[in-house]
Amino acid sequence: MRARNPTRGWRSTFRGAAALFALGVAGVVAVAVYSVPALREVPELALLSYPALVLIAAVNPALFLVPAVVIGAVTAPRIGLQSHVFAWGSEKEVDWRAFRASIPLAAATGALLFGVVAVLDAVFAPVTGLPAGDAATGAEAMRELVASIPMRLLYGGITEEVLLRWGVMAPVAFVLWWGRRKLGGGGDGVGERGAIGETPSAPVMWAAIVVSAVVFGIGHLPALAAVVEVTAAVAVRTVLLNAIVGIALGWLFWRRSLETAMVAHAAFHVALVAVSAVLIWAV
């Protein structure tokens, strides 16, 4: 029997990670372009060229993306979490038919999540003092909404999923799975493929889903703090609503694929933009 070449395995993993990084970079560029007008208001940056401002805005998200892609590439495949793009880049067999079949579920989940969040946002409004939804109206608000679409779909729909599900949920699940196997002297229960310890048990996966969802919620606080005062009520509302979305997206990653979670996340923003557009012109 021919011995397995470890170098070939790492090269395959590197190619898969590179493919996933390239996909995530689309969101990095989108958020960088969206950030340029705000950067131009900074006196020290006002005279810089447009490409320079885009590059400055892209540095931080790109630096977060690199370790997320790498850590996920090392851990996710070992516990059965799937990414079709990663598999394609790794030159492995890709079940695109399964992904296409999951798109209706993802789109419906994203739209449903928006409805749930909108209702809960209205419930929280009297406590937080924040308006439920987007209170801005008029042509300027519509231009701002349209300008945010690439960022919402590419950064929110794609890059955030690479960062949070691939880069946080997968390694957390791996560490918990590995720890239970070591402490338990063997298996982590019966995995999804039927073998003892082959994949994490449901409790391990749910713990990883919740952890990544809470991190997802906390990650929205800095951006919110730039526009409103973050009180305790506002913080709880923000983390809770985003965590609810993150739990559903994590479940889709676990049960279907990373790309299914991406479609659902993008569908959430499609619903948000559509409803916001109606409200802007109706009010």
Secondary structure, DSSP 8 states (H G I E B T S, - for coil): -----HHHHHHHHHHHHHHHHHHHHHHHHHHHHHHHHHHHTSGGGTTS-HHHHHHHHHHHHHHHHHHHHHHHHHHGGGGT---HHHHHHTT----HHHHHHHHHHHHHHHHHHHHHHHHHHHHHHHHH---SS----HHHHHHHHHHHHHIIIIIIIIIHHIIIIIIIIHHHHHHHHHHHHHHHTS--SB-TTSSBTTS--HHHHHHHHHHHHHHHHHTTHHHHHTTS---HHHHHHHHHHHHHHHHHHHHHHHHT-HHHHHHHHHHHHHHHHHHHHHHHHH-
